Amino acid sequence: MAVLTVIYILILIIFALVAYAVIQIKMFGMKVKDFWGFVEANQMLDKLYMFAKQYERMTPQEQIIYLTEAEKIFKAFDKVPDELWEEEYDKYKEVLSKYNDIRMLRWTSN
């Protein structure tokens, strides 16, 4: 019986923490879906940042993949306040720079 009571209390605490997190996100003026998209985009930003650092020459297929993934990141980051991602600004700037380079390269080749 005591174990069951502890489990109920833990479940109640978990629900309370989730509700508190949702309320905080809403008070910050965002939608939960936008915040979750930002979290996923932040993970992809790390991958694209490493990719941009390692590869100077990309195949046309890799360029297209890079461009589409970068555009998804830019859209997700536009939906959240700047204060949330100011620590990631250097990575964002590097990915944006590589994005612009690829766009320019593809534009001049066409």
Secondary structure, DSSP 8 states (H G I E B T S, - for coil): -HHHHHHHHHHHHHHHHHHHHHHHHHHTT--HHHHHHHHHHHHHHHHHHHHHHH-SS--HHHHHHHHHHHHHHHHHHHTS-GGGSGGGHHHHHHHHHHHHHHHHHHHHH-
